[in-house]
Amino acid sequence: MEKRKLSAKTVLKLIGALFALAYLGFYLYVGITGKFSSMHEAEHILRFGDHKKWVACGMAAVMIFSLCFSSALNDLNLKRIRKGSFLSLFLTMILPIILLLLLEVYLDNGWLGIALCAGIAAFLCAAAWIPLLLSQWISRQLLREEPMSGKQQLRVIEWIHFYPLKKLLIFGLWSFGIVLILRGAWRMTIGKIEMDGGFILFLLGMAILDVALFKRMKRYVSTPYHSIPVLNQILSKNQLEQLLDGEHFEPISFEEASMKQYPDIYRSQNWMLINGILFSKKLALCVTREHQRNATQLNVLYLNGMTAKAKVDLNNGESSAFVLKELTGYEGALKLHGKEEQLAQKFASFFPEQASNQERIAVFLSQDATQIRQDYIQTFSPPPDTRKEKRSRRERR
């Protein structure tokens, strides 16, 4: 288990959250009892419209509490509570604002306004948590006893992060811009819209934006499987599907209590699925971790010199090391910094008959990679430390 220490900054955030809760309780008391008549006067609250002062002050208290408490959780790194989703936790803590509005509506208009506001609150809660729960349910579909083809498994894995839906949304937004430009230009041509300089400037800006984003949109939409970084840029869609034929995924069970909060780590004979991202165990040579604010970025260096990246929630415990060892199949240190080009040349030397990188990767992944991996380990292992050898000899004597 990781030890968590309360820093002075974290303590101040928790104290701020407690004070905000106290203020919220006071304003709820004022609203329910009707005391302090000045707090029941209406005020305009930005985009929230006209509300009574006690509601406005309560909303401010909720926002302060949400910011302080979520920031304190982030400092403490309580991933079991956060579930890897800051948005879900934040929206859930914002729900007291909806409850304040419900209370105001009930006190003024009765149950009809309550029903409307309750529906809005339920929608926000569903929007916050349903995608997260759905992704966990989808990932567990890989554990079904019925055999699944590689194509079926990849479709399931793609939906863990809703990549097909994201492709549709991105293409739809880009297409909407095109339709908006064409419709505006047509209506301006036939005279239904006046030739206004501001409108022409708007259409020109939209056209420049659509042209600038076309390559990114096309690259994202045309990429076959986003859940297989690096390989989806080299191999075709059919080749990727064939690689997963006959693979059977199983969850990794952890004895370490702090690792039991990570349900989305699965392994098969040739693949590791970590947080919805597939990594090839045959190609993986070395893994480095970059600790960021809300997650850890895994950089998996492949034998061909390319790096597959993914953001995951992994601690620095023994179980985490076991996951990375399972991925690379090697625990020792290798001297690989700045040697991506050398790795690519060495990989190409094993397949002189294949002309393209696509052919070399396809042949490599379809055969036993043990000897090639051992050759890499021998080549890039650091030289033995002569000082340690001399010390061990002296101790033996």
C-alpha positions as CSV (number, residue, x, y, z in Angstrom):
1,M,0.0,0.0,0.0
2,E,1.2,3.5,-0.8
3,K,1.5,5.9,2.2
4,R,-0.3,9.1,1.7
5,K,0.9,12.2,3.6
6,L,-1.3,15.3,4.2
7,S,0.6,18.3,3.0
8,A,-0.2,21.8,4.3
9,K,-1.8,22.7,0.9
10,T,-4.1,19.6,1.1
11,V,-5.1,20.4,4.7
12,L,-6.1,23.9,3.6
13,K,-8.2,22.6,0.8
14,L,-10.0,20.2,3.1
15,I,-10.6,23.0,5.6
16,G,-11.9,25.2,2.8
17,A,-14.3,22.4,1.8
18,L,-15.6,22.1,5.4
19,F,-16.2,25.8,5.6
20,A,-18.0,25.7,2.3
21,L,-20.2,22.9,3.6
22,A,-21.0,24.9,6.7
23,Y,-22.0,28.0,4.6
24,L,-24.2,25.7,2.4
25,G,-26.0,24.4,5.5
26,F,-26.6,28.0,6.7
27,Y,-28.1,29.1,3.4
28,L,-30.3,26.0,3.3
29,Y,-31.5,26.9,6.8
30,V,-32.3,30.4,5.6
31,G,-34.2,29.2,2.5
32,I,-36.3,26.6,4.4
33,T,-37.2,28.8,7.4
34,G,-37.7,32.0,5.5
35,K,-35.6,34.0,8.0
36,F,-33.3,37.0,7.0
37,S,-35.7,38.7,4.6
38,S,-32.9,40.4,2.7
39,M,-31.6,36.9,1.6
40,H,-34.9,36.2,-0.2
41,E,-34.5,39.1,-2.6
42,A,-34.0,38.1,-6.3
43,E,-30.6,38.7,-7.9
44,H,-29.3,38.0,-11.5
45,I,-26.7,35.2,-11.4
46,L,-24.8,35.2,-14.7
47,R,-26.3,32.6,-17.0
48,F,-28.4,31.0,-14.2
49,G,-31.0,33.8,-14.4
50,D,-32.8,35.5,-11.6
51,H,-32.6,33.6,-8.2
52,K,-32.9,34.5,-4.6
53,K,-29.7,35.6,-2.7
54,W,-29.7,32.5,-0.5
55,V,-29.7,30.3,-3.6
56,A,-26.9,32.3,-5.2
57,C,-24.8,32.1,-2.1
58,G,-25.5,28.3,-1.8
59,M,-24.4,27.8,-5.4
60,A,-21.2,29.6,-4.7
61,A,-20.6,27.5,-1.6
62,V,-21.2,24.3,-3.6
63,M,-18.7,25.3,-6.3
64,I,-16.1,26.2,-3.7
65,F,-16.6,22.8,-2.0
66,S,-16.4,21.0,-5.3
67,L,-13.1,22.6,-6.3
68,C,-11.5,22.2,-2.9
69,F,-12.6,18.7,-2.3
70,S,-11.8,17.3,-5.8
71,S,-8.4,19.0,-5.7
72,A,-7.7,17.5,-2.3
73,L,-8.7,14.0,-3.6
74,N,-6.3,14.6,-6.5
75,D,-3.5,15.4,-4.1
76,L,-4.2,12.3,-2.1
77,N,-4.4,10.2,-5.3
78,L,-7.5,8.3,-4.2
79,K,-8.0,6.5,-7.4
80,R,-10.5,4.0,-5.8
81,I,-12.8,7.0,-5.3
82,R,-12.1,8.9,-8.5
83,K,-12.4,5.8,-10.7
84,G,-10.1,7.6,-13.1
85,S,-12.8,10.1,-14.1
86,F,-12.5,13.6,-12.8
87,L,-15.5,14.7,-14.8
88,S,-17.8,12.1,-13.2
89,L,-16.8,13.0,-9.7
90,F,-17.0,16.8,-10.4
91,L,-20.5,16.5,-11.9
92,T,-21.7,14.4,-9.1
93,M,-20.5,17.0,-6.6
94,I,-22.2,19.7,-8.6
95,L,-25.6,18.0,-8.1
96,P,-26.2,20.0,-4.8
97,I,-26.6,23.0,-7.1
98,I,-29.5,21.2,-8.8
99,L,-30.9,20.4,-5.4
100,L,-30.8,24.1,-4.4
101,L,-32.7,25.0,-7.5
102,L,-35.2,22.2,-6.8
103,L,-35.7,23.5,-3.3
104,E,-36.3,27.0,-4.6
105,V,-38.7,25.8,-7.3
106,Y,-40.6,23.7,-4.7
107,L,-40.9,26.6,-2.3
108,D,-42.2,28.9,-5.1
109,N,-44.1,26.6,-7.5
110,G,-44.7,23.2,-5.9
111,W,-44.2,19.8,-7.4
112,L,-44.4,20.7,-11.1
113,G,-41.2,22.6,-11.1
114,I,-39.6,19.8,-9.0
115,A,-40.3,17.2,-11.7
116,L,-38.7,19.4,-14.4
117,C,-35.6,20.1,-12.4
118,A,-35.3,16.5,-11.2
119,G,-35.3,15.3,-14.8
120,I,-32.4,17.7,-15.6
121,A,-30.5,16.5,-12.5
122,A,-31.0,12.8,-13.5
123,F,-29.8,13.6,-17.0
124,L,-26.6,15.2,-15.7
125,C,-25.9,12.3,-13.4
126,A,-26.5,9.8,-16.2
127,A,-24.2,11.8,-18.6
128,A,-21.5,11.7,-15.9
129,W,-21.5,8.0,-15.0
130,I,-23.1,6.0,-17.7
131,P,-20.2,6.2,-20.2
132,L,-17.8,5.0,-17.4
133,L,-20.0,2.1,-16.3
134,L,-20.6,1.2,-20.0
135,S,-16.9,1.0,-20.8
136,Q,-16.3,-1.3,-17.8
137,W,-19.2,-3.5,-18.9
138,I,-18.0,-3.6,-22.5
139,S,-14.5,-4.6,-21.4
140,R,-15.9,-7.6,-19.5
141,Q,-17.5,-8.9,-22.7
142,L,-14.0,-10.2,-23.6
143,L,-14.3,-12.7,-20.8
144,R,-17.3,-14.6,-22.3
145,E,-16.8,-18.3,-22.6
146,E,-18.0,-18.3,-26.3
147,P,-15.1,-18.1,-28.7
148,M,-14.8,-14.8,-30.5
149,S,-13.0,-14.0,-33.7
150,G,-10.3,-11.4,-33.9
151,K,-12.7,-9.0,-35.6
152,Q,-15.3,-9.4,-32.9
153,Q,-12.8,-8.9,-30.1
154,L,-11.4,-5.7,-31.7
155,R,-14.9,-4.3,-32.1
156,V,-15.5,-4.9,-28.4
157,I,-12.2,-3.3,-27.5
158,E,-12.8,-0.3,-29.7
159,W,-16.1,0.5,-27.9
160,I,-14.3,0.6,-24.5
161,H,-13.3,4.2,-25.3
162,F,-16.3,4.7,-27.7
163,Y,-13.9,5.2,-30.7
164,P,-16.6,4.4,-33.3
165,L,-18.9,7.0,-31.7
166,K,-16.1,9.5,-31.6
167,K,-15.4,9.0,-35.3
168,L,-19.0,9.6,-36.1
169,L,-19.1,12.7,-34.0
170,I,-15.9,14.2,-35.5
171,F,-17.0,13.5,-39.1
172,G,-20.5,14.8,-38.3
173,L,-19.1,18.1,-36.9
174,W,-16.8,18.6,-39.9
175,S,-19.6,17.8,-42.3
176,F,-21.9,20.2,-40.5
177,G,-19.4,23.0,-41.2
178,I,-19.3,22.1,-44.9
179,V,-23.1,22.1,-45.1
180,L,-23.3,25.4,-43.2
181,I,-20.8,27.0,-45.7
182,L,-22.6,25.7,-48.8
183,R,-26.1,26.6,-47.4
184,G,-25.0,30.1,-46.5
185,A,-23.3,30.7,-49.8
186,W,-26.3,29.4,-51.7
187,R,-28.8,31.5,-49.8
188,M,-26.6,34.6,-50.3
189,T,-26.4,33.9,-54.0
190,I,-30.1,33.6,-54.6
191,G,-30.7,36.8,-52.5
192,K,-32.4,35.4,-49.4
193,I,-29.5,36.7,-47.3
194,E,-28.0,40.1,-47.8
195,M,-24.3,40.4,-48.8
196,D,-23.2,41.4,-45.4
197,G,-19.5,41.7,-44.7
198,G,-19.7,40.1,-41.3
199,F,-21.5,37.1,-42.7
200,I,-19.0,36.7,-45.5
201,L,-16.2,36.9,-43.0
202,F,-17.9,34.2,-40.9
203,L,-18.3,31.8,-44.0
204,L,-14.6,32.5,-44.9
205,G,-13.5,31.6,-41.4
206,M,-15.5,28.4,-41.4
207,A,-14.1,27.4,-44.8
208,I,-10.5,28.0,-43.6
209,L,-11.2,26.0,-40.4
210,D,-12.7,23.1,-42.3
211,V,-9.8,23.0,-44.7
212,A,-7.2,23.2,-41.9
213,L,-8.9,20.4,-40.0
214,F,-9.5,18.1,-43.0
215,K,-6.3,16.1,-42.7
216,R,-6.7,15.5,-38.9
217,M,-10.3,14.5,-39.4
218,K,-9.4,12.2,-42.3
219,R,-6.5,10.6,-40.3
220,Y,-8.7,10.0,-37.2
221,V,-11.7,8.6,-39.1
222,S,-9.7,6.4,-41.5
223,T,-7.5,4.9,-38.8
224,P,-8.7,1.3,-38.6
225,Y,-8.4,0.5,-34.8
226,H,-7.4,3.3,-32.4
227,S,-7.1,0.7,-29.6
228,I,-3.9,-0.7,-31.2
229,P,-1.4,2.3,-31.3
230,V,1.6,2.0,-33.7
231,L,0.4,-1.1,-35.4
232,N,-2.8,0.6,-36.7
233,Q,-0.4,2.9,-38.7
234,I,1.4,-0.1,-40.2
235,L,-0.9,-3.0,-40.7
236,S,-4.2,-3.1,-42.6
237,K,-7.6,-3.7,-40.9
238,N,-7.7,-7.3,-42.0
239,Q,-4.2,-8.0,-40.7
240,L,-5.0,-6.6,-37.3
241,E,-8.1,-8.7,-37.1
242,Q,-6.2,-11.8,-38.0
243,L,-3.6,-11.2,-35.3
244,L,-6.3,-11.6,-32.6
245,D,-7.8,-14.7,-34.0
246,G,-7.6,-17.5,-31.4
247,E,-6.6,-15.1,-28.6
248,H,-8.4,-15.6,-25.3
249,F,-8.2,-12.7,-22.7
250,E,-8.3,-13.3,-19.0
251,P,-8.1,-10.7,-16.2
252,I,-5.0,-10.3,-14.1
253,S,-5.7,-11.0,-10.4
254,F,-3.7,-9.0,-7.9
255,E,-2.9,-9.8,-4.3
256,E,-1.9,-6.2,-3.5
257,A,-5.0,-4.4,-2.2
258,S,-4.2,-1.1,-4.0
259,M,-4.2,-2.8,-7.4
260,K,-7.6,-4.4,-7.1
261,Q,-9.1,-1.1,-8.2
262,Y,-7.8,-1.7,-11.7
263,P,-10.3,-4.0,-13.4
264,D,-9.4,-3.3,-17.0
265,I,-6.1,-5.1,-17.2
266,Y,-6.3,-8.3,-19.3
267,R,-3.8,-10.6,-20.9
268,S,-3.7,-13.3,-23.6
269,Q,-0.9,-15.3,-25.1
270,N,0.4,-12.5,-27.3
271,W,-1.4,-9.3,-26.1
272,M,-1.9,-7.1,-23.1
273,L,-5.0,-5.0,-22.8
274,I,-4.4,-2.1,-20.4
275,N,-7.1,0.5,-19.9
276,G,-8.6,-0.4,-23.3
277,I,-5.3,-0.2,-25.2
278,L,-3.7,-3.3,-26.8
279,F,0.0,-3.8,-26.6
280,S,1.9,-6.6,-28.4
281,K,3.9,-8.8,-26.0
282,K,6.0,-10.0,-28.9
283,L,7.1,-6.5,-29.9
284,A,7.3,-4.9,-26.5
285,L,10.9,-4.4,-25.4
286,C,10.9,-1.8,-22.7
287,V,8.4,0.2,-20.8
288,T,8.9,3.7,-19.2
289,R,6.4,5.6,-17.1
290,E,5.8,9.3,-17.1
291,H,3.8,10.4,-14.0
292,Q,1.3,13.1,-14.9
293,R,-1.3,15.0,-12.8
294,N,-4.2,12.5,-13.0
295,A,-2.7,9.4,-14.6
296,T,0.5,7.7,-15.6
297,Q,1.6,7.5,-19.3
298,L,3.0,4.2,-20.4
299,N,5.6,4.5,-23.2
300,V,6.1,1.0,-24.7
301,L,9.1,0.8,-26.9
302,Y,8.7,-1.8,-29.6
303,L,11.5,-3.8,-31.3
304,N,11.1,-1.8,-34.5
305,G,12.0,1.5,-32.7
306,M,8.4,2.8,-32.5
307,T,6.7,3.7,-29.2
308,A,3.1,2.9,-28.3
309,K,1.6,5.3,-25.6
310,A,-1.3,5.0,-23.3
311,K,-2.6,6.8,-20.2
312,V,-3.4,4.5,-17.3
313,D,-3.9,4.5,-13.6
314,L,-1.0,2.4,-12.2
315,N,0.9,2.8,-8.9
316,N,4.5,2.0,-8.2
317,G,3.8,-1.2,-6.3
318,E,4.9,-4.8,-6.9
319,S,1.8,-5.7,-8.8
320,S,2.4,-2.8,-11.2
321,A,5.9,-4.1,-11.8
322,F,4.4,-7.5,-12.4
323,V,2.1,-6.1,-15.1
324,L,5.0,-4.4,-16.9
325,K,7.1,-7.6,-16.7
326,E,4.2,-9.6,-18.1
327,L,4.1,-7.2,-21.0
328,T,7.9,-7.2,-21.9
329,G,8.8,-10.6,-20.6
330,Y,12.1,-9.2,-19.2
331,E,12.9,-7.5,-15.9
332,G,16.5,-6.4,-16.4
333,A,17.8,-2.9,-17.5
334,L,18.5,-2.2,-21.2
335,K,20.4,0.7,-22.7
336,L,17.8,2.0,-25.2
337,H,17.8,5.8,-24.8
338,G,18.0,7.5,-28.1
339,K,18.5,4.3,-30.0
340,E,15.2,4.2,-31.9
341,E,16.9,4.3,-35.3
342,Q,19.3,1.6,-34.4
343,L,16.4,-0.6,-33.2
344,A,14.6,0.0,-36.5
345,Q,17.7,-1.0,-38.5
346,K,18.3,-4.1,-36.4
347,F,14.7,-5.1,-36.9
348,A,14.9,-4.8,-40.6
349,S,18.1,-6.9,-40.7
350,F,16.1,-9.9,-39.5
351,F,13.9,-9.8,-42.5
352,P,16.0,-9.1,-45.6
353,E,13.4,-10.6,-48.0
354,Q,10.6,-8.2,-46.9
355,A,10.8,-4.8,-48.5
356,S,8.3,-2.9,-46.4
357,N,7.8,-2.3,-42.7
358,Q,4.3,-3.7,-43.0
359,E,5.6,-7.0,-44.4
360,R,8.3,-7.3,-41.8
361,I,5.8,-6.7,-38.9
362,A,3.3,-9.1,-40.3
363,V,5.9,-11.9,-40.7
364,F,7.3,-11.2,-37.2
365,L,4.0,-11.4,-35.4
366,S,3.0,-14.6,-37.2
367,Q,6.1,-16.6,-36.0
368,D,7.9,-17.4,-32.7
369,A,9.8,-14.3,-31.6
370,T,11.9,-15.9,-28.8
371,Q,15.3,-15.9,-30.5
372,I,14.9,-12.4,-32.0
373,R,14.0,-11.0,-28.5
374,Q,16.9,-12.8,-26.9
375,D,19.2,-11.3,-29.5
376,Y,17.9,-7.8,-28.7
377,I,18.4,-8.3,-25.0
378,Q,22.0,-9.5,-25.5
379,T,22.7,-6.5,-27.8
380,F,21.3,-3.8,-25.6
381,S,22.1,-5.1,-22.1
382,P,24.5,-2.9,-20.2
383,P,28.1,-4.3,-19.7
384,P,28.6,-6.1,-16.4
385,D,29.9,-3.9,-13.5
386,T,33.5,-5.0,-12.9
387,R,33.5,-3.4,-9.4
388,K,30.7,-5.7,-8.3
389,E,32.4,-8.7,-9.7
390,K,35.7,-7.9,-7.8
391,R,33.7,-7.4,-4.6
392,S,32.0,-10.7,-5.0
393,R,35.3,-12.4,-5.6
394,R,36.8,-10.9,-2.5
395,E,33.8,-11.9,-0.4
396,R,34.2,-15.5,-1.7
397,R,37.8,-15.6,-0.7
